[in-house]
Amino acid sequence: MRSTNSIKVCILLFGIALSLGGSIRGFAQNIQVLVRGNDDRIEYLESRSYDGDYYVSASDFSRILGINTYYEESLEKLVMYLDGSQVTLTGNNPFISVGANIYQLPLNIRIYRSEIYFPIKTLSNIFSSNLSGDYIFDPEDMILEITYGSEINITDIAVEEKDNGTLLRLKTSREFGRDLIHWFDDTKFTLNLQFYKGYLDTLHFTDSRTRGLVLRSNAYQFTESSQITFRVSRYVDSYAVEEYPDKGEIAISLIHKNASVPEPPENFEIPENIDTVEDIVAKDKENWEINTIIIDPGHGGRDPGTVAHDGTKEKDLVLDIALKLGTIIERSGLFENIVYTRDTDKYVSLRDRAKIANEGGGNGRLFVSIHINANSSSRVRGFSTYFLRPGKNDEALDVLETVQRENNVVNLYEQSDPERELSEEEMIVLSMTQEAFVHESDILASSISEALERKVNWPNNGIKQAGFQVLWEVLMPNVLLELGFITNRGQLTDLKTRAIRQRLAEGIFEGIKKFKEHVGR
């Protein structure tokens, strides 16, 4: 028989465990997951009981659905990219975000064996309310039923090996026409197909097997579109996409570099005075010399940006830095044209900023947007440099939080501007166009980041890819600078000092100058 003292010790230890937040316990039980999509399938998800609910691993849940995640272990934060929304979970915290919505759960998200676990019943209800699909959990039968919110219309894929390359056949139940957009990224050797109003089973189209010129395929389902990305061999010379509505098929041809080329006819003559490759490159450089700088001081007018504890406004500080930068550039003669989106304390909408940038000056333009950061922790300090990578701003949680803060401020003051809203189809087209400037934007961001590090004694928080709304429609190499944290008292003191603002402007200028020297135009 157990002694009274032993029982007291057990009760004491149990109480201590609860006071420390507890941990997931109980025997592991399998949840049967019924996925309704292209081809219905059954999966199994291990769960553990805690506080009257069943907790499941976020990574296992994501694996079953074939969705991407990002986990920042030091912050105990995990982001799931589910049905076009970002779902953010934080260990030992009851708050989660689904897109722009934030919910407080009756139970905490938990950490178990260095992994994020969430209560499946509670989150299933939230997912069903916010996402296009249905997520229904039956705790009695231990069944989770997931039904995609829209009818699958991209149903299957077949791969055929040909003498001159690889042929991919996508089966579809609708004609996409102009709703199908495709582009090739020759820096990453990826072929991307995006389908507006396309719906697919992501797991069915994600494959790690090597097949001919296709090394891997990944699929993504967003709210109103889907995307399939093929990682292809370096030996791909060209590609072609054709849709055959009568067959319910989209054919993608990948041509091998060593494919035989037809011989020219016997009477073929090479025309005289044909431009060489060198001639063409020289003409392109001449016609596309970077001769215009667009300087964009963030916020302004009725939009103050972030306001410090002493009433200092972001809009005033960034305007002063922008004007100082313009003065330095004017004296240097580095650009023929200097264009400001605003040079006074006035409100300028995002659409107008983009219009000013895209229409201002000569053929070649650069866009530099100047902002000051903020953080819930007053200890965070330093500067960061961002450039736009459409749809790729999911690599770090600090990027996500900065983007959300900046975009939310913009949305607050642009609610009355109906022209600002872009359809998902417009965003897809813009994303394709922006891809052409990613490489140069990266170089510009790197040059400015290095120059600022030499000018100010602040931590350099690095170069990041992000999706700031102010950059969406700016069709040129572009960067967004977050120059310090207005929420850090030390940096606020620096930013209120005229000499520091001058040094920041000088650093930006030196980075831009180095960029122009690097690209040679």
C-alpha positions as CSV (number, residue, x, y, z in Angstrom):
1,M,0.0,0.0,0.0
2,R,1.4,3.5,-1.0
3,S,2.2,5.7,2.0
4,T,0.5,9.0,2.7
5,N,3.8,10.8,2.2
6,S,4.3,9.3,-1.2
7,I,0.8,10.4,-2.3
8,K,1.6,13.9,-1.0
9,V,4.8,14.0,-3.1
10,C,2.9,12.9,-6.2
11,I,0.3,15.5,-5.7
12,L,2.9,18.2,-5.1
13,L,4.8,17.2,-8.3
14,F,1.6,17.2,-10.3
15,G,0.8,20.7,-9.0
16,I,4.2,22.0,-9.9
17,A,3.9,20.6,-13.4
18,L,0.6,22.5,-13.9
19,S,2.0,25.7,-12.4
20,L,4.8,25.6,-15.0
21,G,2.3,25.5,-17.8
22,G,2.2,21.7,-18.0
23,S,3.1,19.5,-20.9
24,I,1.2,17.4,-23.3
25,R,0.6,14.0,-21.8
26,G,-1.5,11.0,-22.3
27,F,-1.2,8.0,-24.6
28,A,-0.6,8.7,-28.2
29,Q,-3.8,8.1,-30.2
30,N,-4.2,8.1,-34.0
31,I,-6.7,10.4,-35.6
32,Q,-8.1,9.2,-38.9
33,V,-7.8,12.0,-41.5
34,L,-10.2,11.8,-44.4
35,V,-9.0,14.2,-47.2
36,R,-11.6,15.0,-49.8
37,G,-10.0,16.3,-53.0
38,N,-8.9,15.0,-56.4
39,D,-8.7,11.5,-55.2
40,D,-10.1,10.8,-51.7
41,R,-7.4,9.5,-49.3
42,I,-7.0,8.4,-45.7
43,E,-4.1,9.5,-43.6
44,Y,-3.3,9.1,-39.9
45,L,-2.3,11.8,-37.4
46,E,-0.9,11.0,-34.0
47,S,-2.4,13.0,-31.2
48,R,-2.0,13.5,-27.4
49,S,-4.6,14.6,-24.9
50,Y,-4.3,17.6,-22.8
51,D,-6.9,19.8,-21.0
52,G,-9.8,18.0,-22.6
53,D,-8.6,18.4,-26.1
54,Y,-6.4,16.5,-28.5
55,Y,-3.1,18.1,-29.6
56,V,-1.4,17.3,-32.9
57,S,1.9,18.2,-34.3
58,A,1.8,21.2,-36.7
59,S,4.5,19.7,-38.8
60,D,2.7,16.4,-39.1
61,F,-0.6,18.2,-40.0
62,S,1.2,20.2,-42.6
63,R,2.9,17.1,-44.1
64,I,-0.5,15.4,-44.6
65,L,-1.9,18.4,-46.4
66,G,1.3,19.0,-48.4
67,I,1.6,22.6,-47.2
68,N,4.8,24.6,-46.5
69,T,5.8,25.8,-43.0
70,Y,8.4,28.0,-41.4
71,Y,9.6,27.4,-37.8
72,E,11.7,29.9,-35.8
73,E,12.9,27.7,-32.9
74,S,14.3,30.6,-30.9
75,L,11.0,32.4,-30.9
76,E,9.0,29.1,-30.7
77,K,6.9,30.4,-33.6
78,L,5.6,28.4,-36.6
79,V,3.9,29.7,-39.7
80,M,1.7,27.4,-41.8
81,Y,0.8,28.5,-45.4
82,L,-2.7,27.1,-45.6
83,D,-5.2,27.8,-48.4
84,G,-3.6,31.1,-49.3
85,S,-3.4,32.3,-45.6
86,Q,-0.6,32.5,-43.1
87,V,-1.4,30.7,-39.9
88,T,1.0,31.8,-37.1
89,L,1.3,29.6,-33.9
90,T,3.4,30.5,-30.9
91,G,4.4,28.0,-28.2
92,N,2.9,28.4,-24.7
93,N,0.7,31.2,-26.1
94,P,-3.1,31.2,-26.6
95,F,-3.1,33.7,-29.5
96,I,-3.0,32.6,-33.2
97,S,-3.3,34.6,-36.4
98,V,-5.1,33.4,-39.5
99,G,-4.4,35.9,-42.2
100,A,-5.4,39.3,-40.8
101,N,-7.5,37.8,-38.0
102,I,-6.2,37.1,-34.5
103,Y,-7.9,34.7,-32.2
104,Q,-7.4,33.9,-28.5
105,L,-7.8,30.1,-27.8
106,P,-9.2,28.7,-24.6
107,L,-6.0,26.6,-24.5
108,N,-2.4,27.4,-25.1
109,I,-0.4,26.2,-28.1
110,R,2.1,23.7,-26.7
111,I,5.7,22.6,-27.2
112,Y,6.4,18.9,-27.1
113,R,9.8,17.4,-28.0
114,S,10.8,20.7,-29.6
115,E,7.7,20.8,-31.9
116,I,4.6,23.0,-32.0
117,Y,1.4,21.2,-31.0
118,F,-2.1,22.7,-31.3
119,P,-5.6,21.7,-30.1
120,I,-7.1,20.1,-33.2
121,K,-10.8,20.6,-32.2
122,T,-10.4,24.3,-31.5
123,L,-8.4,25.1,-34.6
124,S,-10.6,23.0,-36.9
125,N,-13.5,25.3,-36.1
126,I,-11.3,28.4,-36.7
127,F,-10.0,27.0,-40.0
128,S,-13.5,26.2,-41.2
129,S,-14.6,29.8,-40.4
130,N,-11.6,31.5,-42.2
131,L,-10.6,29.2,-45.0
132,S,-12.4,28.0,-48.1
133,G,-12.5,24.3,-47.0
134,D,-14.2,22.4,-44.2
135,Y,-12.3,21.0,-41.3
136,I,-14.5,18.9,-39.0
137,F,-13.1,16.9,-36.1
138,D,-15.2,14.2,-34.3
139,P,-13.5,13.5,-31.0
140,E,-15.7,10.5,-30.3
141,D,-14.8,8.6,-33.5
142,M,-11.3,10.3,-33.7
143,I,-11.9,11.4,-37.3
144,L,-10.8,14.6,-38.9
145,E,-12.6,15.3,-42.2
146,I,-11.0,17.9,-44.5
147,T,-13.0,18.9,-47.6
148,Y,-11.6,21.4,-50.0
149,G,-13.8,24.5,-50.4
150,S,-13.9,24.5,-54.2
151,E,-14.3,21.8,-56.8
152,I,-11.0,20.4,-58.0
153,N,-10.5,21.4,-61.7
154,I,-6.8,20.5,-62.2
155,T,-7.1,16.8,-61.7
156,D,-4.0,14.9,-62.8
157,I,-0.6,14.9,-64.4
158,A,1.3,12.6,-66.7
159,V,4.9,12.7,-67.8
160,E,6.2,11.3,-71.1
161,E,9.9,11.0,-72.2
162,K,10.6,12.2,-75.8
163,D,13.7,12.1,-77.9
164,N,14.1,15.8,-77.6
165,G,12.9,16.4,-74.1
166,T,10.0,15.8,-71.7
167,L,6.3,16.3,-72.2
168,L,4.0,17.1,-69.2
169,R,0.2,16.6,-69.6
170,L,-2.1,18.3,-67.1
171,K,-5.7,17.1,-67.0
172,T,-8.2,19.8,-66.3
173,S,-12.0,20.0,-66.1
174,R,-12.2,23.6,-67.4
175,E,-10.6,25.9,-69.9
176,F,-8.3,28.4,-68.4
177,G,-7.2,30.5,-71.4
178,R,-5.9,33.8,-70.1
179,D,-6.4,32.6,-66.5
180,L,-3.2,30.5,-67.1
181,I,0.0,32.4,-66.7
182,H,3.5,30.8,-67.0
183,W,7.0,32.0,-66.6
184,F,10.5,30.5,-66.4
185,D,13.1,31.6,-63.7
186,D,16.5,30.9,-65.3
187,T,18.3,31.7,-62.0
188,K,16.6,28.9,-60.1
189,F,15.7,26.7,-63.1
190,T,12.0,26.6,-62.3
191,L,9.0,26.6,-64.6
192,N,6.0,28.2,-62.9
193,L,2.4,27.8,-63.9
194,Q,-0.3,29.8,-62.1
195,F,-4.0,29.2,-62.6
196,Y,-6.5,31.9,-61.7
197,K,-9.6,30.1,-60.3
198,G,-7.6,26.9,-60.3
199,Y,-8.1,24.3,-57.6
200,L,-6.0,21.2,-57.0
201,D,-4.9,18.7,-54.5
202,T,-1.5,19.9,-53.5
203,L,-0.2,16.6,-52.3
204,H,-1.1,14.9,-55.6
205,F,1.0,17.3,-57.5
206,T,4.0,17.4,-55.2
207,D,6.7,14.9,-56.1
208,S,10.3,14.5,-55.3
209,R,11.1,11.8,-57.9
210,T,13.4,12.5,-60.8
211,R,11.6,12.2,-64.2
212,G,13.4,13.2,-67.3
213,L,14.1,17.0,-67.3
214,V,11.8,17.5,-64.3
215,L,13.6,17.1,-61.0
216,R,10.8,18.0,-58.6
217,S,7.3,19.5,-58.6
218,N,5.6,21.5,-55.9
219,A,2.0,22.7,-55.8
220,Y,0.4,25.5,-53.9
221,Q,-3.3,26.2,-53.3
222,F,-4.3,29.8,-52.6
223,T,-7.7,31.3,-52.0
224,E,-8.5,32.1,-55.7
225,S,-5.6,30.5,-57.6
226,S,-3.2,27.6,-57.6
227,Q,0.4,27.2,-58.7
228,I,2.5,24.3,-59.8
229,T,6.3,24.9,-59.8
230,F,8.6,22.5,-61.6
231,R,12.3,22.4,-60.7
232,V,13.9,21.4,-64.0
233,S,17.3,20.3,-65.2
234,R,19.9,22.8,-66.3
235,Y,19.8,21.1,-69.7
236,V,16.4,22.7,-70.5
237,D,16.9,24.9,-73.5
238,S,13.3,26.2,-73.9
239,Y,9.7,25.4,-73.1
240,A,6.2,25.7,-74.6
241,V,2.7,25.6,-73.0
242,E,-0.4,24.8,-75.1
243,E,-3.9,24.3,-73.9
244,Y,-6.3,21.9,-75.7
245,P,-9.8,22.6,-74.3
246,D,-11.4,19.8,-76.4
247,K,-9.2,17.3,-74.7
248,G,-9.3,18.9,-71.2
249,E,-5.5,19.1,-71.3
250,I,-2.6,21.5,-70.9
251,A,0.6,20.3,-72.6
252,I,4.0,21.6,-71.3
253,S,7.0,20.8,-73.5
254,L,10.5,21.0,-72.1
255,I,13.1,21.0,-74.9
256,H,16.6,19.5,-74.2
257,K,19.6,21.6,-75.1
258,N,21.0,18.7,-77.2
259,A,17.8,18.3,-79.2
260,S,18.5,18.2,-82.9
261,V,18.0,21.4,-84.8
262,P,16.7,21.3,-88.4
263,E,19.3,22.2,-91.1
264,P,18.6,25.4,-93.0
265,P,17.5,25.0,-96.6
266,E,20.2,24.9,-99.3
267,N,19.3,28.3,-100.7
268,F,19.4,30.0,-97.2
269,E,21.5,33.2,-97.2
270,I,22.7,35.1,-94.2
271,P,21.4,38.7,-94.4
272,E,24.0,41.5,-94.6
273,N,24.5,44.0,-91.8
274,I,22.9,41.8,-89.1
275,D,23.5,42.9,-85.5
276,T,25.8,40.8,-83.5
277,V,25.0,39.9,-79.9
278,E,27.5,42.6,-78.8
279,D,25.6,45.2,-80.9
280,I,22.3,44.2,-79.4
281,V,23.6,44.4,-75.8
282,A,25.2,47.8,-76.4
283,K,22.0,49.2,-77.8
284,D,20.0,47.8,-74.9
285,K,22.3,49.5,-72.4
286,E,22.2,52.7,-74.3
287,N,18.4,52.7,-74.3
288,W,18.0,51.6,-70.7
289,E,20.6,53.7,-68.8
290,I,19.5,54.4,-65.2
291,N,18.9,58.1,-65.2
292,T,16.1,58.6,-62.7
293,I,15.8,58.1,-59.0
294,I,12.4,58.0,-57.3
295,I,12.6,58.9,-53.6
296,D,9.6,57.8,-51.6
297,P,9.3,59.1,-48.0
298,G,6.8,56.8,-46.3
299,H,3.4,57.9,-45.0
300,G,2.6,61.6,-44.8
301,G,-0.4,63.9,-44.2
302,R,-3.2,62.2,-42.4
303,D,-1.0,59.0,-42.2
304,P,1.7,59.7,-39.5
305,G,3.2,56.2,-39.7
306,T,4.5,55.1,-36.3
307,V,4.4,57.6,-33.5
308,A,7.0,57.5,-30.7
309,H,6.2,57.8,-27.0
310,D,7.1,61.5,-27.1
311,G,5.0,62.3,-30.1
312,T,7.7,62.1,-32.8
313,K,6.1,60.9,-36.0
314,E,7.7,58.6,-38.5
315,K,6.4,60.7,-41.5
316,D,8.5,63.8,-40.4
317,L,11.8,61.9,-39.9
318,V,11.7,60.0,-43.2
319,L,10.7,63.2,-45.1
320,D,13.8,65.0,-43.8
321,I,16.1,62.0,-44.7
322,A,14.5,61.9,-48.2
323,L,15.1,65.6,-48.8
324,K,18.7,65.3,-47.6
325,L,19.3,62.3,-49.9
326,G,17.8,64.3,-52.8
327,T,20.2,67.2,-52.1
328,I,23.2,65.0,-52.1
329,I,22.2,63.3,-55.4
330,E,21.5,66.7,-57.0
331,R,24.9,68.0,-56.1
332,S,26.6,64.8,-57.3
333,G,25.0,64.7,-60.7
334,L,24.5,61.0,-60.4
335,F,21.0,61.1,-61.9
336,E,19.5,63.3,-64.5
337,N,16.1,63.3,-62.8
338,I,15.2,63.2,-59.1
339,V,11.5,62.5,-58.4
340,Y,9.8,62.6,-55.0
341,T,6.5,60.9,-54.3
342,R,6.1,63.7,-51.8
343,D,8.4,66.5,-50.8
344,T,6.0,68.1,-48.2
345,D,3.8,66.8,-45.4
346,K,1.0,65.5,-47.6
347,Y,-0.9,62.3,-48.0
348,V,-0.1,60.2,-51.1
349,S,-2.0,57.0,-51.8
350,L,-0.2,53.8,-52.8
351,R,-1.7,53.9,-56.3
352,D,-0.5,57.5,-56.8
353,R,3.0,56.6,-55.5
354,A,3.3,53.8,-58.0
355,K,2.0,56.1,-60.8
356,I,4.5,58.8,-59.9
357,A,7.3,56.2,-59.9
358,N,6.3,54.4,-63.2
359,E,5.8,57.7,-65.1
360,G,8.6,59.8,-63.7
361,G,11.8,60.6,-65.5
362,G,13.5,58.7,-68.3
363,N,13.9,55.1,-69.4
364,G,15.8,53.6,-66.5
365,R,14.6,54.2,-62.9
366,L,15.3,53.2,-59.3
367,F,12.8,53.4,-56.5
368,V,13.9,53.9,-52.8
369,S,11.2,53.9,-50.1
370,I,12.3,55.2,-46.7
371,H,10.6,54.2,-43.5
372,I,11.4,53.7,-39.8
373,N,10.6,50.5,-38.0
374,A,8.7,49.7,-34.7
375,N,8.6,46.7,-32.4
376,S,6.6,45.7,-29.3
377,S,9.9,45.3,-27.5
378,S,11.8,48.6,-26.8
379,R,15.1,46.7,-26.8
380,V,15.0,45.9,-30.6
381,R,17.2,48.2,-32.6
382,G,19.1,48.4,-35.9
383,F,18.2,48.9,-39.6
384,S,17.0,46.5,-42.3
385,T,16.9,46.6,-46.1
386,Y,14.1,45.0,-48.0
387,F,13.4,44.2,-51.6
388,L,10.3,42.8,-53.2
389,R,10.0,39.1,-54.0
390,P,6.4,38.5,-54.9
391,G,4.9,35.5,-53.0
392,K,8.3,34.7,-51.4
393,N,8.0,36.8,-48.2
394,D,7.7,33.8,-46.0
395,E,11.3,33.1,-44.9
396,A,11.4,34.7,-41.5
397,L,8.9,35.7,-38.9
398,D,10.5,39.1,-38.2
399,V,9.9,39.9,-41.9
400,L,6.3,38.8,-41.6
401,E,5.7,41.0,-38.5
402,T,7.3,44.1,-40.1
403,V,5.4,43.7,-43.3
404,Q,2.1,43.2,-41.5
405,R,2.7,46.3,-39.4
406,E,3.6,48.5,-42.3
407,N,0.8,47.2,-44.5
408,N,-1.8,47.5,-41.7
409,V,-0.9,51.2,-41.2
410,V,-1.3,51.7,-44.9
411,N,-4.7,49.9,-44.9
412,L,-5.9,52.1,-42.0
413,Y,-5.5,55.3,-44.0
414,E,-6.5,53.9,-47.5
415,Q,-9.9,52.4,-46.6
416,S,-11.6,55.1,-48.6
417,D,-9.6,54.5,-51.8
418,P,-11.5,51.9,-53.8
419,E,-9.0,52.0,-56.7
420,R,-6.2,50.6,-54.4
421,E,-7.6,47.1,-54.3
422,L,-6.1,44.7,-56.8
423,S,-7.7,41.5,-57.9
424,E,-5.7,38.3,-57.5
425,E,-5.4,38.1,-61.3
426,E,-3.8,41.6,-61.3
427,M,-1.4,40.5,-58.5
428,I,-0.3,37.5,-60.5
429,V,0.6,39.6,-63.5
430,L,2.4,42.1,-61.3
431,S,4.3,39.2,-59.7
432,M,5.5,38.0,-63.1
433,T,6.6,41.5,-64.0
434,Q,8.4,42.0,-60.7
435,E,10.4,38.9,-61.2
436,A,12.4,40.7,-63.9
437,F,13.7,43.1,-61.3
438,V,14.5,40.8,-58.5
439,H,18.2,40.4,-59.3
440,E,18.9,44.1,-59.6
441,S,16.8,44.9,-56.5
442,D,18.9,42.4,-54.6
443,I,22.1,44.1,-55.7
444,L,20.7,47.5,-54.8
445,A,19.6,46.3,-51.4
446,S,23.0,44.8,-50.7
447,S,24.9,48.0,-51.8
448,I,22.8,50.2,-49.6
449,S,23.0,47.8,-46.6
450,E,26.8,47.7,-46.7
451,A,27.0,51.5,-47.1
452,L,24.7,52.2,-44.2
453,E,26.7,49.8,-42.0
454,R,29.7,52.0,-42.6
455,K,27.9,55.2,-41.8
456,V,26.0,54.5,-38.6
457,N,27.0,52.5,-35.5
458,W,23.7,50.5,-35.5
459,P,23.2,46.7,-35.8
460,N,22.6,45.7,-39.4
461,N,19.6,43.4,-39.3
462,G,20.3,42.2,-42.8
463,I,18.7,42.1,-46.3
464,K,15.3,40.5,-46.5
465,Q,12.7,39.7,-49.1
466,A,9.2,41.0,-48.3
467,G,5.8,41.9,-49.7
468,F,5.3,45.6,-48.8
469,Q,2.2,47.0,-50.6
470,V,4.1,50.2,-51.5
471,L,6.4,48.1,-53.8
472,W,3.7,46.0,-55.5
473,E,3.1,48.1,-58.5
474,V,6.5,49.8,-58.8
475,L,7.9,48.3,-62.0
476,M,11.6,48.9,-61.6
477,P,14.5,47.8,-59.3
478,N,13.2,48.8,-55.8
479,V,14.1,48.7,-52.1
480,L,12.4,49.6,-48.9
481,L,14.5,50.8,-46.0
482,E,13.6,50.5,-42.3
483,L,16.0,53.0,-40.7
484,G,16.1,52.2,-37.0
485,F,13.3,51.6,-34.5
486,I,11.3,54.5,-33.3
487,T,10.3,52.4,-30.3
488,N,13.9,52.2,-29.1
489,R,14.8,55.2,-27.0
490,G,18.4,55.2,-28.0
491,Q,17.6,55.1,-31.7
492,L,14.9,57.6,-31.4
493,T,17.4,60.0,-29.9
494,D,19.7,59.3,-32.8
495,L,17.0,59.8,-35.4
496,K,16.0,63.2,-33.9
497,T,19.6,64.3,-34.4
498,R,20.2,66.2,-37.7
499,A,23.7,64.8,-38.1
500,I,22.5,61.2,-37.9
501,R,19.8,61.8,-40.5
502,Q,22.5,63.4,-42.7
503,R,24.7,60.3,-42.3
504,L,21.8,58.0,-43.1
505,A,21.2,60.0,-46.3
506,E,24.9,59.8,-47.2
507,G,24.9,56.0,-46.6
508,I,21.9,55.5,-48.9
509,F,23.5,57.7,-51.6
510,E,26.8,55.7,-51.4
511,G,24.9,52.4,-51.8
512,I,23.0,53.7,-54.8
513,K,26.3,55.0,-56.4
514,K,27.9,51.6,-55.9
515,F,24.9,49.9,-57.5
516,K,25.2,52.1,-60.6
517,E,28.8,51.3,-60.9
518,H,28.2,47.6,-60.5
519,V,25.5,47.3,-63.2
520,G,27.4,49.7,-65.5
521,R,24.5,51.9,-66.5
